[in-house]
Amino acid sequence: MHEPTPEQYNPPLTWRSHAWRTTLALAVSAVLWPATAKLQWEQARPLFWVDLLVGVLCFVLVFFRRRWPLPVAAVTAVLGAVSVSSAGAGMLASVSFATRRHVAQIIAVGLLGLLGAVVYPMIGPSPDHDPWWITFAFGLAFTVAMLVWGMYLGSRRELLWTLRDRAERAEAEQELRVAQGRANERARIAREMHDVLAHRISLITMHAGALAYRTDLSADEMRGTAELIQTKSHEALADLRQVLGVLRSDGELPQDRPQPTFCDLRELVHEAEESGMHVQYVEEVRDAPAMPEQVGRTTYRIVQEGLTNARKHAPGVTVLVRVAGSAEEGVDISIRNPARTAGTNGSATPGAGLGLVGLNERAKLAGGRLDASRDGGTFELHGWLPWTP
């Protein structure tokens, strides 16, 4: 984590902050100056006015101590050599500067302030007639205490800022994680919704379209097609209930119906052939029963989406499905079919491309990849999955 700057951890000055700080500085000057001011008025009246004007100037300067911290602290420290009334303003500027905790600059400002405390008794009347070394020792102790107090305030402010910043960042990260979790869950539900419904609804659409366009069907054929549509509709509704159960569960798919795996691929192909599709299925997987469940389910969904796309966009063509692989090489899935041309009437079933998007996400989650390409007049959906996700 980066170190905060003094501008970050020092609290902003409000009018209340200015008021009590300025009042305290005036109180310090009011305690130190009166005895000296009396002597100045009696013995060196011009010095009285100089002291007063310099004091007023210093109190004006301290209002800019946050904008120009070092210049204001240095100037008020130097002017303390000719003005006792500026003592409060000088103390405020020095403490404020010390909160920045730049040690070398703080030492320089402290030496300037100490120099002013020692020089004034030499050039102006003083109510005290102590030896210079006593004045020096008192000034040194006061300066050190003042600067150490300022550094302590700076350290405390930085600590509070750091704790507050950590808490805010932790809260923001928590909100981000929650948002990501929700987005991932919505994407997962969308994938499941599309995977389990698109295949069956495309079958229903195809058979319903046959009823609308085929005028040569007998009564028995129409009845059989209607029964098939009814069966597929019931299956789609059952799948829909299963997916919607995710919204009422703890995030896991309900297990009242088993999830498809690699062993269900032949049944999927057989179902597609019964619906009128021409499918050539080639399976070259070594040790297929040992395939992990997640990899088998993803393989099933890729083949399912490939058959659904072929049924919607290129009905009547022959679809080549090849699944090969092993534990060492992973699983290679290829679904190829002639692409729809101007002379091919595709299904009216709408498609937004969400199936391929969801499958691509599913393949990436399993550590694999999925590509859809068109080579001449052939469309290919090609995927690869690692044996161990």
Salt bridges, closest charged atoms under 4 A:
GLU7 OE2 - ARG100 NH2 2.99
GLU158 OE1 - ARG101 NH2 1.70
ASP165 OD2 - ARG169 NE 3.12
GLU185 OE2 - ARG188 NH2 2.88
GLU192 OE1 - ARG301 NH2 3.85
GLU192 OE2 - ARG362 NH2 3.30
ASP195 OD1 - HIS194 ND1 3.85
ASP195 OD2 - ARG362 NH2 2.54
ASP216 OD1 - ARG214 NE 2.85
ASP220 OD1 - ARG223 NH1 2.75
GLU235 OE1 - ARG200 NH1 2.61
GLU235 OE1 - LYS232 NZ 3.54
ASP239 OD2 - ARG200 NE 2.64
ASP239 OD1 - ARG257 NH1 2.49
GLU271 OE1 - HIS199 NE2 3.38
GLU271 OE2 - ARG200 NH1 3.25
GLU271 OE2 - LYS232 NZ 2.40
GLU274 OE2 - HIS270 NE2 3.08
GLU283 OE1 - ARG266 NH2 3.62
GLU284 OE1 - ARG322 NH2 2.99
GLU293 OE2 - ARG297 NH2 2.58
GLU305 OE1 - HIS194 ND1 3.59
ASP332 OD2 - ARG322 NH1 3.86
ASP332 OD1 - HIS382 NE2 2.75
GLU361 OE1 - ARG191 NH1 3.05
GLU380 OE1 - ARG336 NH1 3.13
